[in-house]
Structures are given as C-alpha cells and as structure tokens.
Amino acid sequence: MKVKKLIEELKKCDPEAEAICGSAGPLYCVEEKPGYYDGCTDFLIQDEDNEYYNIIGYGYDVEINKVVLTGMGLEDCLYDLEPEDVDDFPVELPKGSYYAKYRERIAESKEKVKKHLTKWALEKVYKK
C-alpha cells in the first residue's frame, strides 16, 4: 500500500485522528527506508477498481523506498529495562473482572522478561 492510500484509509477510519494506531503492538515509530533495507521491499499488486478482494499479485523491488511502521508491545518495552526495574514498569489497565486475564498476562510477561534479562546480565558478567 502506498503512503497516499494509507493516509486516505486512516482518514476514513478516524477522521478526527484520535484513535491509537496498532498492528503488531502499538505503533512506536514511522521511518522512511531504502528499498533494500531489511530485505527487498515487498508489496501487493492490487486492482484499484475492485472495491472488494482486489489482490491480483505480489511484487518485490529494491529500487523503491518504503515507509516502515514499527510496533512495540509490552515485552519489547520491558526488554529495554534493567531486571530490577521490570516489576515497577507501569502498565495502565482499567478496573474490572474483564481485565483479569490481562493482569495475568502482564504478570507472566514481566516474570519471563525478568528471567531473560537476569540470565543475559549474568552471561555478560561471566564472559568478561
């Protein structure tokens, strides 16, 4: 999808531009990169006259630039911390029983990340 089309679709979905963007986690960064960055630019070939399923092919090109939208999930944020800071990292969550499963997932994620960070920190110390 070209940037022009993305902007058009975003305006249709959220004319006031107030919604939170997300894909594989909330969007963190938007960058223009050369076509060869991180492998070829790949794209869908679409029949713009068909308003329904309009994918008619797939393409690759290193000559065209691309805009990279980078998502950042909770665990990505946690991995940027020191092990001792993981438990104190604030995660906003509304009150209510509906969110109980999210509270559990957050606790599990924090525990998993803390273990990895501690292990990596120890490996660094003992490799010196």
Secondary structure, DSSP 4 states (H G I P E B T S, - for coil): --HHHHHHHHHHH-TTS-SPPBSSSBEEEEEEE-TTTTS-EEEEEE-TT-SSS-EEEEEEESSS-EEEEEE--HHHHHHTS-GGGTTT------SSGGGHHHHHHHHHHHHHHHHHHHHHHHHHHHH-
